[in-house]
Amino acid sequence: MKKIVLLLLSVLLTACTPSSTTNKNFINIKGTTLETRVPTPKGYIREQSDFAHFLQTYPLKENGSPILLYNGKKK
């Protein structure tokens, strides 16, 4: 029984480690809107509606800006 538990544990631990080949940057830190900060994957297009356009072109704060709570305190 101990051997089975150790085997399962070792498989889980080795399967959950990050791979260096899958380290991709999905965020453009120089982007100032959602449209420019988060590019679409190849083969996909963005929705074209009034609300989608509003959200995509809404100005964002600089990358790394502090996150503020409802009362103005930093998270």
Sequence and secondary structure as in RCSB ss.txt:
>XXXX:A:sequence
MKKIVLLLLSVLLTACTPSSTTNKNFINIKGTTLETRVPTPKGYIREQSDFAHFLQTYPLKENGSPILLYNGKKK
>XXXX:A:secstr
 HHHHHHHHHHHHHHTS  GGG      TT SBHHHHS   TT     SHHHHHHHTSB   TT   B TTS B 
